[in-house]
Every structure is written in C-alpha cells, then in structure tokens.
Amino acid sequence: MYDMAHARAAHDRYWQAIRNALGFGPAHLDRTGDLWDQWLSPQLVLAQTCGLPFRASLHDKVTLVGTPDYGLPDCPPGHYFSVFVVSADHPALSLVALEHPTLAYNDPLSQSGWAAPIAHFRDLGLGFRTGPQTGSHVASACAVADGRADVAALDAVTWKMLQQENPSLAGRLRVIDRTTATPGLPYITASTFDPELIAQTVREAIANLSEIDRDTLRLRALIHIPAHTYLALPLPPKPR
C-alpha cells in the first residue's frame, strides 16, 4: 500500500526475506491485477489492505496477520492518522477557517482519505462539499495543488513518503490539521495459511532490514491489533 517508486526495491528485498524464511510463496511481489481479486484469493500468502475494506468486507473472508508500525509521532504503535493539506498559499490556518471546502478523496473505501476526514469534519461541526474521487492519495494531493479541490486528507505515512519522493509537489501543499489516530493498514493472508507463522516471519524480516531499507520503508515492528478493534469503528456514509 506504500509502494512508491523510491520504495519498490526495498519492498522487493523485504518480501524476499519473508519468502526465504517461509520457504514458499511467489518469487516476486505482484504489482498487477485487481486488489480485490488478490485480497480474496485462496492462494494469498501476504498482502496489505486498508482498515476500511477489512472491516467492511474482508474480515470474515481473510485472516489477520498483524499491523505494521511506521513509527509515526504522537501515535500509538500500529496506528496512523491523516493530515489535511491545502495549497501552500491558501490563507486558512485551520479547517475551521475553510468555508464549506471541497474535499478531494482517493476512494470511498479509504479509511485515511474518506472515513477519517468526514468523521473529523463531523466532530468539528463543519460542512464540506464532496470533491473529485482521485484514485490515490498522490492524485488527491495533485488535485489540491492544482486548485481542483480545497483540501484533502492524506495518510500520514504517504505524506512523509511523498515529501521524499516528490518534494516539488509536497512543497505546493501545507498541513493545517490531522485526524484522530486509528488502527493502521493491516497485513492479511488467506484462511488456508497459518497467520502466526507468517507473523513471526514478518517480525524477523523487519528486525533484519538494513538501515537504508528500514528508513525507506519506515517500518519499525509488527503489532497485534485484534480484529474487533478494527470492527468497532463505524462504517462511513458513501460519497454523494
């Protein structure tokens, strides 16, 4: 889910370490095909999904392996949050200062791009207009930078990686708020595999990452967050 161009080689090495320890699995990461087909495949050894698809549709069809921790500041291990970004030259200093802004969002099944921001708007008693559905956090960032939306909520890990991969785009944006932390993007496997074996292998692979790969992927540990913690979060309304 965080497979930006600058991180792909590190992800490949991370997977090779997992596969070598397991003794089975595909020779290479699959970056093609439909995500839902991959998530629901009975041959799925390991994948990462978003918390919202997990609780909305996947929780009774796959097995939870664990939740990677990315070491985000002021955030419990294994959790993450979204940052609200506006154009760098926008005069608003907070969400409250925005007047019924247009929200760009990546997908209606995104916890960080849709569910978390609309809950935050609701808690603040603020209204917003549903803006373009962009297909990715980076595309949402572009929509704000280009003036096609007033604000977007970006996964905090993605935001940090975007600052590294595309500082020109990141420099055209400014963070004005953040959402409450929620459980992060979990690793899952098909019900045909042993999740404890895979979890232990993932923990060892994370512990053995080179310093360069650890910094690139921002991986710190694999955390156990029970499925019921994900399921306790409400499902958001669909965009209108």
Steps between C-alpha positions, in 0.01 A plus 500: 500500500804729532678375191621831358769491235785581739392216733445217253849351513487503881157334493640235266784422742256498793280246322798283404601480866145395596477245220841351568410447866157357420629268230199563278316779320535676165850580385416869457247750630197532275442864409238425236138393497198595705555554872173335598584190295836484676359558848236229456722244328531166686867507395568834670810463719534861612351835405430835658153648499335809643309485827172603334490219239601260777210587725249560219554185294815297568501419873299177465673389178870540586722455804666789679879465526591822681536873455832659402617789712650797314616693803274800449539773764233550767331181388459156666708219343325350199271801463497786253316820420427728208636846440278764340683690228411821320687696238816654645375850420152447648434756775312259729687393812252231607210296371262725686622792288401320179151585377321180397811372318511252215661176619700290254502134602678197363233233543174455694652189661802689632526543876757779479367676190126479562380348829738684733462847346121497485490384865734788584281752317197360683668525840591863432148575381628606159348446158682420179434428135596165355765568243670281240561130564864482398602134535806559720635722774761643265227588249302666781809705585525603135131598498560740788826636360333560163197673651244231414424452871547708813620227732591132514579256780817302436620196687784627721742231379419584139555869576845433642590282201362758258722766655796275421393385155348819363616802705382733224139385538522484881640854502183626333296377797468586867367294793230674702356220717504126568245236585475279806724193482341171396641147453738489205497308175500129593679208342268215400529146369259243360329275755697207357827628652627516859492868604728445800774350283474789255492759779814363660676495163397861433628608844837342427516659155428844647762450771758405236437787260805703409504850641448643151199277430358562847517875445355471150206280603465667843424158649563459871313189617196278451227569758210281607175695473194274540245486222229627736693827540465560127139387496409740782548798269179610325461470123488840334219617272561473129598813307212700354 
